[in-house]
Amino acid sequence: MDAKVVRRQKIRYRTRKKIAGTPSVPRISVFRSNADVYLQVIDDLNGKTIAAASTKDKDIAAQKVTKSEKAKLAGAAVARKAVALGVTAAIFDRGGYLYHGRVKAAAEGAREGGLQF
């Protein structure tokens, strides 16, 4: 594996030791590929994904904006889905990525969508 990937995995595992999502306060997991950002709202106790959104969703992918702005739209979309299911608070899991750029934009979008973390 690439050294960057190994480093991110170590950070990810270290973070996951400390945080876990519950049904009332789930975890928002971020995965960032070169092209897209994927977000999941996860209840770790039951091992269930409550809501998910990504920049590949048709309404988001169709827009001609930057990748960071698409990440923000994905964050807002996952927040809307979670709030509709009765989730108001969450724990943000940056997945070993720096809280910068698309990861930060996704978090800000989720906050604007109505989630608190």
C-alpha positions in Angstrom: 0.0 0.0 0.0 1.0 3.6 -0.5 2.6 5.3 2.5 -0.1 8.0 2.4 -2.9 5.5 2.6 -1.1 3.6 5.5 -0.7 6.9 7.4 -4.4 7.8 6.9 -5.5 4.3 8.1 -3.4 4.6 11.3 -5.0 8.0 12.0 -8.4 6.6 11.2 -8.0 3.6 13.6 -6.7 5.9 16.4 -9.7 8.1 16.0 -12.2 5.3 15.8 -10.9 4.0 19.2 -12.2 7.2 20.8 -15.4 7.9 19.0 -18.5 5.7 18.2 -22.0 6.6 17.0 -25.1 5.8 19.0 -28.7 5.7 17.8 -29.3 9.2 19.3 -25.9 10.7 18.4 -24.6 8.9 15.3 -21.2 9.3 13.6 -20.8 11.1 10.3 -18.1 9.3 8.4 -16.3 11.0 5.5 -14.6 9.2 2.6 -12.8 11.4 0.1 -11.7 10.0 -3.3 -9.9 12.0 -5.9 -13.1 12.9 -7.6 -15.9 12.5 -5.0 -16.8 12.8 -1.4 -19.0 10.2 0.3 -20.8 10.8 3.7 -22.6 8.3 5.9 -24.5 8.8 9.2 -23.7 5.6 11.1 -25.1 4.0 14.3 -22.1 2.0 15.5 -24.0 0.1 18.3 -26.4 -1.5 15.8 -23.9 -1.4 12.9 -26.4 0.4 10.7 -26.1 3.3 8.2 -28.9 5.7 9.0 -28.4 8.1 6.0 -25.9 8.5 3.2 -25.1 11.0 0.5 -22.3 11.6 -2.0 -21.2 14.0 -4.7 -22.3 11.3 -7.2 -26.0 11.8 -6.3 -27.7 12.9 -9.5 -28.9 16.4 -8.2 -25.4 17.2 -6.9 -23.3 15.7 -9.8 -25.4 17.7 -12.3 -24.3 21.0 -11.0 -21.3 22.7 -12.5 -19.5 23.9 -9.4 -16.1 23.1 -7.7 -15.5 19.9 -5.9 -15.5 21.7 -2.5 -18.9 23.2 -3.3 -20.2 19.8 -4.3 -18.9 18.4 -1.0 -20.8 21.2 0.9 -24.0 20.2 -1.0 -23.5 16.5 -0.1 -23.1 17.5 3.6 -26.3 19.5 3.4 -28.1 16.5 1.7 -26.9 14.0 4.3 -28.0 16.4 7.1 -31.5 16.8 5.6 -31.9 13.0 5.4 -30.7 12.6 9.0 -32.9 15.4 10.4 -35.9 13.9 8.5 -35.2 10.6 10.5 -35.1 12.5 13.8 -31.3 12.9 14.3 -30.2 16.4 15.4 -26.8 15.8 16.9 -23.9 13.9 15.5 -20.1 13.2 15.9 -18.0 14.1 12.9 -15.4 11.5 11.9 -13.0 13.0 9.4 -11.7 9.6 8.5 -8.0 10.4 8.8 -8.2 13.3 6.5 -7.1 16.8 7.5 -10.1 19.1 8.4 -9.5 21.2 5.4 -10.9 21.7 1.9 -13.6 19.2 0.9 -13.8 17.6 4.3 -14.3 20.9 6.0 -16.8 21.9 3.3 -18.8 18.7 3.9 -18.9 19.4 7.6 -20.0 23.0 7.1 -22.8 21.8 4.7 -24.0 19.3 7.4 -24.0 22.0 10.0 -26.0 24.3 7.7 -28.4 21.4 7.0 -29.3 21.3 10.7 -26.9 18.9 12.4 -25.0 19.9 15.5 -21.5 18.6 16.2 
